[in-house]
Amino acid sequence: MNYINTTSSYVLLQKTLKRKINFSGVGVHSGRAVSMSIEPAESNTGIVFERTDLKNNNFIRAIIDNLVDSRLCTKIANSSGNFVATIEHLMAALSALGIDNAIVKINSSELPALDGSSNEYIKKMIGSGVKVLNKRKKVLKVLKKVEVKNGDRFISITPSNKLSINISINYPETIIGYSEYNYTHTQESFINDLSKARTYTLYEDIEKMRTAGLAIGGSLNNAIVVDKYKILNPEGLRLEKEFVKHKTLDCIGDFYLLGMQLLGNVNCFAPGHNLNQQLIKEILKNKDNYIIEDTITENN
């Protein structure tokens, strides 16, 4: 970790990649072939997507203000309506490695699904190396409880000097069942515990999604498919509690639309992209809910 010591706190510095990295694959929802690169960027650039298949108005900043329809994935668009979708697994990897600045060049409207996790992003970013820049990193620290609900589903956050997530999901009458997980967001924890967790779907939902024009590129190569009490992927699960861990990974990716790290204790049941993003919007509605700082306190 690169930081400047003060008395009981430290100042984090912004980061970018050392060198360009490349990815290719198919979009899980569009089914289209995709080529993408992630390139180093200067301080205070943020995470910016560049649609190389478009000639004009083709830059889209990865910030909560640019968020649009989030059915089954996270999608952002610029003021001209040009968009990029399924960014959450990449955003989670960038958050975990503390990368604040990058240009993501992509020739399609959807990121490649890869294996349905953040694993390939993490591996290539680590292979590239991370460059420390000379500007301070900012964090958003929650000052009081904020909560959003949707029926039985909910997500809340309370003050803390770190990001931790207590998460539970429940899929009755399936092999997934009820599952709970506690996570504290650090680079090491993300790499070891979350990065390989794949997205998943119920077999019974696939036809409905495809009728709606979604999951066209989905396969056993980029998602776990569950048929009641059976996992259809021949290799089975990669991780213990892989389903709830992937939901945690999605939370991390969605929270990074703040454009900075979020600090707080998150508690949630059955979160999804829409609920995650509603929490961020609810936090930002009232300036009494948070403070933006460039130092992090060492004690909890």
C-alpha positions in Angstrom: 0.0 0.0 0.0 1.3 3.4 -0.9 0.5 6.1 1.6 1.8 9.1 3.6 1.8 8.7 7.3 0.2 11.4 9.5 -0.4 10.9 13.2 -3.3 8.4 13.5 -4.3 8.4 9.8 -2.8 8.0 6.4 -3.1 9.6 3.0 -3.6 7.3 0.0 -2.2 8.2 -3.4 -4.0 7.8 -6.7 -3.0 4.8 -8.9 -3.2 3.7 -12.5 -1.9 0.8 -14.5 1.8 0.7 -15.6 0.9 -0.6 -19.1 -1.9 -1.4 -21.5 -3.7 -4.7 -21.1 -6.1 -6.4 -23.6 -9.2 -8.5 -23.4 -11.5 -10.2 -25.9 -14.7 -12.3 -25.7 -18.4 -12.1 -26.1 -21.0 -9.9 -24.3 -23.1 -12.1 -22.0 -26.3 -10.2 -22.9 -25.6 -9.1 -26.5 -23.7 -12.2 -27.7 -21.5 -10.0 -29.8 -17.7 -10.3 -30.1 -15.8 -7.7 -28.1 -12.3 -6.4 -28.1 -11.2 -4.2 -25.2 -8.1 -2.6 -23.7 -7.4 -0.9 -20.4 -4.8 1.8 -20.6 -3.0 4.0 -18.0 -4.4 7.5 -17.4 -3.2 10.7 -15.6 -4.3 11.7 -12.1 -7.9 12.9 -11.7 -9.0 11.2 -15.0 -11.2 8.7 -13.2 -12.4 5.5 -15.0 -13.5 6.5 -18.5 -14.9 4.2 -21.2 -14.1 5.1 -24.9 -16.4 3.5 -27.5 -13.9 3.0 -30.4 -16.8 1.8 -32.7 -18.3 5.3 -32.5 -16.8 8.5 -34.0 -18.5 11.1 -31.9 -19.5 11.6 -28.3 -17.9 8.3 -27.5 -16.5 8.9 -24.0 -18.5 7.7 -20.9 -17.3 8.3 -17.4 -18.0 5.6 -14.8 -19.9 7.6 -12.3 -23.3 7.3 -10.6 -24.7 10.3 -12.5 -24.3 8.4 -15.8 -26.2 5.3 -14.6 -29.1 4.1 -16.7 -31.3 1.0 -16.8 -29.7 -1.7 -14.6 -31.6 -4.9 -15.4 -29.2 -7.8 -14.7 -26.2 -5.7 -15.2 -24.7 -2.2 -14.6 -25.1 0.2 -17.5 -23.8 3.8 -17.9 -24.4 6.3 -20.7 -23.3 9.8 -21.6 -25.4 12.8 -22.4 -25.7 11.7 -26.1 -27.2 8.3 -25.1 -24.1 6.3 -26.0 -23.7 3.6 -23.4 -21.6 0.7 -22.2 -23.0 -2.2 -20.1 -22.0 -5.0 -17.8 -19.2 -3.0 -16.3 -19.6 -4.3 -12.7 -16.9 -7.1 -12.7 -14.3 -4.7 -14.1 -15.3 -2.0 -11.7 -14.9 -4.4 -8.8 -11.4 -5.4 -9.9 -10.4 -1.7 -10.2 -11.8 -1.0 -6.8 -9.9 -3.9 -5.2 -6.6 -2.9 -6.7 -7.2 0.8 -5.8 -7.0 1.9 -9.5 -8.5 5.4 -9.7 -7.6 6.3 -13.3 -7.8 4.3 -16.5 -9.1 4.6 -20.1 -11.1 1.6 -21.2 -11.2 1.3 -25.0 -14.0 -0.9 -26.3 -15.4 -1.7 -29.7 -18.9 -2.6 -28.5 -21.6 -1.5 -26.1 -21.0 -4.4 -23.7 -17.9 -5.6 -21.9 -16.7 -9.2 -22.6 -18.1 -11.7 -20.2 -14.8 -13.6 -19.8 -15.5 -16.4 -17.3 -18.3 -14.5 -15.5 -16.0 -13.3 -12.7 -13.3 -10.6 -12.0 -10.5 -13.2 -12.2 -9.0 -12.4 -15.6 -9.2 -8.7 -14.9 -7.3 -9.1 -11.7 -4.6 -11.4 -13.2 -3.9 -9.1 -16.1 -3.9 -5.9 -13.9 -1.4 -7.5 -11.5 0.7 -8.6 -14.5 0.7 -5.0 -15.8 1.6 -3.6 -12.5 0.2 -0.6 -10.7 1.7 2.9 -10.9 1.4 5.3 -8.0 0.6 8.9 -9.0 1.4 12.1 -7.2 -2.1 13.2 -6.4 -4.2 12.2 -3.3 -7.0 9.7 -3.5 -10.4 10.7 -2.0 -12.7 8.4 -0.1 -16.4 8.8 0.8 -17.1 8.1 4.5 -20.7 7.6 5.6 -21.6 9.6 8.7 -25.0 8.1 9.6 -27.2 5.2 8.7 -28.7 5.2 5.3 -31.1 2.4 4.1 -33.2 1.5 1.0 -35.8 -1.3 0.8 -37.7 -3.2 -1.9 -40.2 -5.5 -0.3 -38.2 -8.0 1.8 -35.0 -7.0 0.1 -32.9 -4.2 1.7 -29.4 -2.7 1.9 -28.2 -0.3 4.6 -24.9 1.3 5.6 -23.6 2.7 8.9 -20.4 4.6 9.7 -17.0 2.8 9.7 -13.4 3.6 8.8 -13.4 0.7 6.3 -15.8 -1.0 3.9 -17.3 -4.2 5.2 -20.3 -6.1 3.9 -22.6 -8.5 5.7 -24.7 -10.1 3.0 -27.3 -12.8 2.8 -29.3 -14.4 -0.1 -32.1 -16.9 -0.2 -33.3 -19.1 -3.1 -35.7 -21.6 -1.5 -36.0 -25.1 -3.1 -32.7 -24.8 -4.9 -29.1 -25.9 -4.2 -28.3 -22.3 -3.4 -30.8 -22.0 -0.5 -30.0 -19.5 2.3 -26.4 -18.2 2.4 -24.7 -15.5 4.4 -21.2 -14.0 4.1 -19.1 -11.4 5.9 -16.5 -9.5 3.9 -14.0 -6.7 4.6 -12.8 -5.0 1.4 -9.0 -5.2 1.0 -6.9 -6.1 -2.0 -5.9 -9.4 -0.5 -9.4 -10.4 0.5 -10.9 -9.6 -2.9 -8.2 -11.5 -4.8 -8.3 -14.6 -2.5 -12.0 -14.7 -1.6 -14.1 -12.9 -4.3 -12.3 -12.5 -7.6 -13.1 -16.0 -8.9 -16.8 -16.0 -7.9 -18.9 -16.3 -11.1 -22.2 -14.8 -11.9 -25.1 -17.3 -11.8 -28.6 -17.9 -13.1 -31.5 -20.3 -12.6 -32.0 -22.6 -15.6 -35.8 -21.8 -15.5 -35.1 -18.1 -16.0 -32.9 -18.5 -19.1 -35.8 -18.6 -21.7 -37.4 -15.6 -20.1 -34.2 -13.6 -20.3 -33.6 -14.5 -23.9 -37.1 -13.6 -24.9 -36.4 -10.2 -23.4 -33.2 -10.0 -25.5 -30.9 -10.7 -22.6 -28.3 -13.4 -21.9 -27.8 -14.1 -25.6 -24.1 -14.8 -25.0 -24.6 -16.6 -21.8 -23.1 -20.1 -21.5 -21.6 -22.6 -19.0 -18.3 -20.9 -19.8 -19.3 -17.6 -18.3 -22.0 -18.3 -15.7 -23.0 -20.9 -13.2 -26.4 -22.4 -14.2 -28.5 -23.9 -11.4 -31.4 -26.4 -12.2 -33.1 -26.7 -8.8 -30.8 -28.9 -6.8 -28.3 -29.5 -9.6 -25.4 -27.4 -10.9 -25.2 -27.9 -14.7 -21.5 -26.8 -15.0 -19.4 -30.0 -15.2 -16.7 -28.6 -12.9 -19.2 -27.5 -10.2 -18.4 -24.6 -7.9 -15.0 -23.0 -7.6 -15.5 -21.6 -4.1 -17.4 -22.2 -1.0 -20.4 -19.9 -0.9 -19.7 -18.9 -4.5 -23.2 -17.6 -5.1 -23.3 -15.1 -2.2 -19.6 -14.2 -2.9 -20.5 -13.1 -6.4 -23.3 -10.9 -5.1 -20.7 -9.3 -2.8 -18.4 -8.8 -5.8 -21.3 -7.0 -7.6 -21.8 -4.7 -4.6 -18.1 -3.7 -4.8 -18.3 -2.9 -8.5 -21.5 -0.9 -8.1 -20.2 1.0 -5.1 -17.2 2.1 -7.2 -19.5 4.2 -9.4 -19.0 6.8 -6.6 -15.7 7.5 -8.4 -13.9 6.8 -5.1 -13.8 4.2 -2.3 -16.9 3.9 0.0 -16.3 3.5 3.7 -19.0 2.1 5.9 -20.6 -1.1 7.3 -23.0 -2.5 4.7 -25.8 -4.9 5.7 -28.0 -6.4 3.0 -30.4 -9.1 2.1 -30.9 -10.2 -1.6 -29.2 -7.1 -3.1 -29.0 -6.5 -6.8 -27.6 -3.9 -9.1 -30.6 -1.6 -8.8 -30.7 -1.8 -5.0 -26.9 -1.3 -4.7 -27.1 1.8 -6.9 -30.2 3.1 -5.0 -28.1 3.1 -1.8 -25.4 5.2 -3.4 -28.0 7.7 -4.7 -29.6 7.8 -1.3 -26.3 8.5 0.4 -25.6 11.4 -2.0 -29.1 12.9 -1.6 -28.1 14.6 1.7 -24.7 16.1 2.4 -25.2 15.3 6.1 -25.0 11.6 5.2 -21.3 11.7 4.3 -18.0 13.4 4.1 -15.3 13.2 1.4 -11.8 13.0 2.8 -8.2 12.3 1.6 -7.2 10.6 4.8 -8.2 7.3 6.3 -8.2 6.8 10.1 -6.2 3.7 11.2 -8.5 2.6 14.1 -12.0 1.4 13.6 
